[in-house]
Amino acid sequence: MKQNLRRFLLFSLFLFISQLTFAQEKDVKGTVTSKTDGSPIPGASILVKGTTNGTQTDFDGNYSLTASVGDILTVSYIGMTTVEITIGDSNTINVQLEEDATALSEVVVTALGIKKSRKSLTYSAQDIDADELSKAKQTNPVSSLSGKVAGLSINRSASGAGGSVKVTLRGNSSIGNNQPLYVVDGIPLSNPSSSQPGDTFGDINGGNRDGGDALSLINPDDIESLTVLKGASASALYGSAGLNGVILITTKKGRAGGFKVDFSSNLTVDTAAYAMDFNDETQSNVDDFLDTGITNINSVSISGGTENAQTYFSYSNTFASGVLPTNSLKQHTINIRETARLFDDKLRLNASVMSSTQNIKNRPISGLYFNPLVGAYAFQSDSEQLSDYSNFESLDPARNIMAQRWFRGTSDIEQNPYWIINRNASEDSNKKLVASLSLDFKINDWLSLQTRGTYDRSVLNFERKTHATTEATLAPLNGRYIVFENDYTQYYGDLIANINTQIKDGITVNAIVGASTTRSTTESFNADSGTNGDLQFANVFSFQNFNGGPTTNFRQDSFETRVNSLFASATIGFNDKIFVDLTARNDWSSTLPPENNSFFYPSIGVTGILSELFELPENVSFAKFRASYAEVGSGFGADQINPNGQIQFDGSPIVTQVRPFPGSTPKPERQKSFEIGTEWKFYNNRLGIDLGYYNTKTVDQYYEFATSVAVIGAPSARLNSGEISNKGIEASIFAIPIQNDDFAWTTRVNFASNKNRVEKIYNGQVLEGLIEPEFFTLSGKGVNTFGSYLVEGGSFGDIYAQVVRRDANGLPIVDVDNTDPSNPVYSIQQNDDNTVDGLTKVGNANPDFTLGWNNSFTYKNFTIDFLIDGKFGGETMSMTEAIVEGFSNNSARETANGNVNVVDQGGNPFTLSAQQYYGLAGGRNGFTGEYIYSATNVRLAEFALGYNFNLGENSFFNRIKASLIGSNLFFFYKDAPHDPNVSLSTGNALQGVDVLGLPSSRSIGLNVNLTF
């Protein structure tokens, strides 16, 4: 009886508790919005603390789940401060999340503009805040990335303001394009350049002209953030366009609330600080010829709007006068962006228009033709100064024209530099228009459709007017008129389905499925009076004055390419601790034959959050491991496989295009990439490290090989062959050593080391008419004595030169002709052992490793920021020094007792003065191997000292900051006589070579930022 009573009471108690618990469980719902502008936050995580019971907000920020009174809801979203709320009596719990300055660094914009949590990434990505690009502004915003991203290399051209830069991620991998893809607000941006230097001399048409690039037309103050996707896994969704990595640029947009106006003005004084020091009149001539430059960058933006519609408008201008006399730049950029939420937030609209114009007069060039510095360096006179020739012309009574006034050297490259900048004047006029529209439509809680379209047009024009009496190699008797016009248009459109769902507790899927199409057209027109004739009347620069007529002096080209694509990706999360990333893309390219025009790119990656999978020491805030593998590829430009030759206006052929090898079927270049990495953060995110290793191989390069004319009817043809590998490690270490109410110090060190190797040039194909290659020429020696070649076992960037034969002790061997004992004749012996095209490898332009150290200090209202940028290892060639010593017999080098120890052909030692020896070794076709230097250098790349002014509540301004700024300030160490970070070309060839380039500048000035 008692036992039955006990059982009844226990059962009654259990039933009571069960009913009480059931009574406390209820459906909880609500909306998660942004506190900044009230917009809903889709994809926010709502979790009952201590359980696996959770959900995500839908497209409108709504959620619902079952929970009990007293439970704690944890609400989180990437880039927002996490909120915890205890459930009470109400069934509706709305939550507002604030932006978290610390957490924002954990949000990464990835391929196709998709935002992801950094911890879920299976590849390497590095973010740069907008402030990092604007602290010490440069006319090309990408130049500001140097030293700030591990594995990213920047090489500047010696072409002054508006000049192009070469950007490479993880080394050169292709004989084609090695530049990354630039994506603005999720849409690829075209970045054409109308010209790049290709050899020492430069062609007789335009010289070694840098045609600039489209990136210099972007207003740096319009950039909100920048993300660098380094590996193939990160960029695989972009297909063939993303072969070399991707730089994602997110621009600013309007915010809900009152209108805000931002104004900034940047003024710097630019001086040619790193010219070669010859310690004689040569240096004085160059210093006197160059000017002090001024650069002024101004920007104003207006932003604001309502919760449903926001507007952003900006205008910027840049005015620069270069250190080269008569060189100037004028640039204007307008940007309008409109965002809106329509139909109860079912439809989101994002529209933008960017228009930019740029005009550059007398853009500086390198090389020997049309370069005023050649004359400045070459001028040698005991009785005159170069400035005596600033009156550069005089009347020729026989022709009744103004003629060049010059002492007339013996070389075709020597001209009055003042004549070149005034009577060989050039003008670049560039325009860019980008218009884009994006629509995002919510279908249900887990599915939305997005479509985007872009019209992107770049018009690049060049004009040179060369007056009569210019050196005959460059212009006929009556002068020369040259016009280049390039019109590049890209149309892009895509349709993407976004899927954001939770399969079951602890398993989430974020996926996309989409299609895109890209159509690119290039129209070019060239007119040159000097091609086959002359001007009829001297110095009359018009097409009607062409003596050769339109059939021989005009050329027009037209190319079109199309790429259609299907793609998909999925990131699967397991309890927010393990993530698997899968992507797939297939491109169909119009530039490939039908049997090979389809190529597939897969990638797979996995990451595990070690700090959540395992119990780690308390001072470990975060830890993860990542690994990924991807394959990407690249098609070709239309001009590379076009089977049709080019024809003149009269129908006669100009030049037959290099065609695919007969019987071969071109296929896309492919890159296979593997990377692993780990990220650790310590002491509440005050210290962290991102460490990675990668290994890539690029195969099926599209080389041009020599062929037998008798067999295939052409001297060369293209063929898929070869293999180039890159292996490297990257590390990025950040720390916040000090942080309190008055003082904070943030520091970051970026390290990268890349090993490049040319594994194969030739795959061993046996084809009739093919001349088996020993090397591939990037830039041949021609009449020069150096070049750029790819050789099996070598590396991209190898420099080849003519070198001196030396004896067993390393002394130069100099032949002595004593036919006239009172006037012996000396000639240096060439070492022609193990040569390539008659030249010997003397170095490589790429560094062994790079280091960038970025620091930011804040003390009350003061800020100090500086960047130290270092490149260690590698070599650079000073053709400037070689050419000048050939002109003057004055050596810039310091040698023991002013002499050089040598031996004659019989091994007998003797000495030559430095002037004698380098006079023999120098010159434009001398022993260029004597002019190789270490490219190691460490410089103070940027410095900014700022002050934020305290403003009262009634102040007209919300914010005022003034900063003293400087860039390229000085070198802590440099071996080369020039700035080794600047080279002749931003193309593939002639890296690490200085050929009479404009000395790089030191810039010091003031920056002011106002907000009201």
Secondary structure, 3 states (H helix, E strand, C coil): CHHHHHHHHHHHHHHHHHHHHHHHEEEEEEEEEECCCCCECCCCEEEECCCCCEEECCCCCEEEEEEECCCEEEEECCCECCEEEECCCCCECCEEECECHHHHCCEEECHHHCEEEHHHCCCCEEEEEHHHHHCCCCCCHHHHHCCCCCCEEEEEECCCCCCCEEEEECCCCCCCCCCCEEEECCEEECCCCCCCCCCCCCECCCEECCCCCHHHHCCHHHEEEEEEECCHHHHHHHHHHHCCCEEEEEECCCCCEEEEEEEEEEEEEEEECCCCCCCCHHHHHHHHHCCCEEEEEEEEEEEEECCCEEEEEEEEEEEEECCCCCCEEEEEEEEEEEEEEECCCCEEEEEEEEEEEEEEECCCCECCCCCHHHHHHHCCCCCCCHHHHCCCEEEECCCCEEEECCCCCCCCCCCCHHHHHHHCCEEEEEEEEEEEEEEEEECCCCEEEEEEEEEEEEEEEEEEEECCCCCCCCCCCCCEEEEEEEEEEEEEEEEEEEEEEEEECCEEEEEEEEEEEEEEEEEEEEEECCCCCCECCCCCCCHHHECCCHHHHEEEEEEEEEEEEEEEEEEEEECCCEEEEEEEEEEEECCCCHHHCEEEEEEEEEEEEHHHHCCCCCCEEEEEEEEEEEEEEECCCHHHHCCCCCECCCCCECCCCCCECCCCCCCCEEEEEEEEEEEEEECCCCEEEEEEEEEEEEEEEEEEEEECHHHHCCCEEEEEEEEEEEEEEEEEEEEEEEECCCEEEEEEEEEEEEEEEEEECCCCCCCCCECCCCCEEEECCCCCCEEEEECCCCCCCEEEECCECECCCCCEEEEEECCCCCCCEEEECECCCCCECCEEEEEECCCCEEEEEEEEEEECCEEEEEEEEEEECCEEEEHHHHHHHHHHCCCCCCCHHHEEEEECCCCCEEEEEHHHHHHHHCCCCCCHHHHEEECCEEEEEEEEEEEECCCCCCCCCCEEEEEEEEEEEEEEEECCCCCCCEECCCCCCCCCEECCCCCCEEEEEEEEEEEC
